[in-house]
């Protein structure tokens, strides 16, 4: 009996691995599997949706397909447990753990189709070693000890993780022309592009975000958004082993095209800009009218307006202190939503406070308000009309009580 050749041994080992792979299709791979030469890697981009605020920016996944071993699975970053203990608190604090999940695209396609969210696939022109390296890295991320991570809105999310994984697998063979090119937009600007149809969400998020959101982005930083990642990789190139430079995206089929629908806008009177403008007009008109008719200052109105502003300010301070992603730090809206209004406004308007003390408090507050109006960067009219309303209240409270005046300021 002759000895088996080296080629025969290699073929036997390959077919043995093939059999093992086929037998293990029902379960996720518990070992580092070698992909076949027929394996493919692609980037899946889901369009923005209207389900909730988390769907407004779209979603990104990496798809690995190996027809020889029967692999077809999407690696999806950004999953989280809605039923986690203290979910709301952890979500606000930024300590809610996110995780990578694996699923077959056919299992989720129906959901995205029903939600009228587009599904685009970009087949990536990776070498076998790059595909293998990317697959191994994704599998390592999926291990129980590595699966969970701390989500960071701009810096570590469902788009930045696939971006980093692909860039790491490709190394210096990958060239993204727009990577270091300034986009002319800040993180906040990119975010607001996706929130124009959700004005109350837009206002709330802009109130909470501080100066780090106004940092101007280059192409790499802008890829925190799935659409930007897809668009910039579309223009990327990769250098193959023979030195030839080819497009990174080999093909770009659309798996599902969302229907173009005319979305019902928020009713005009329910727009935040309109609501706060009307509120400001009412308060300013009421304040000036009461003052001119009888030099009256209504303390209950100060308690309400500055009390609410202070309460919101304390909430923003807590966000600043408890979040570790930095996006809520150095928030200029705190200059007119001053936390110290609670409790100082109740002291400044108290019966035991002198006119000088009251005028000093509201004079300093007016200065902070003007500075906040100058530095704040919230789209729309809120950071003009709301602080203007508070400013008018400050000016009225700063008026001295004339000596021997027949109609002194009357406090209510």
Secondary structure, DSSP 8 states (H G I E B T S, - for coil): -----HHHHHHHHHHHHHHHHHHTTTS---S-----TT-EEEEEEE---SSSGGGTT-EEEEEEEETTTTEEEEEEEEE--TTSTTHHHHHHHT--EEEEEEE-HHHHHHHHHHTT--EEEEEE---HHHHHHHHHHHHHHHSTTTSEEE-BTTTBSTTHHHHHHHHHHHGGGEE-TTTTSEEEEEHHHHHHHT-TT-HHHHHHHHHH--GGGGSEEEHHHHTTSHHHHHHHHHT-EEE-TTS-EEESEEE--EEE-----------GGGSHHHHHHHHHHHHHHHHHHHHHHH-EE-HHHHHHHHHHHHHHHHHHHHHHHH-SSSTTSS-GGGGTS-TTHHHHHHHHTSTTS-HHHHHHHHHHHHHHHHHHHHH---SSSHHHHHHHHHHHHHHHHH----TT-TT--EE-
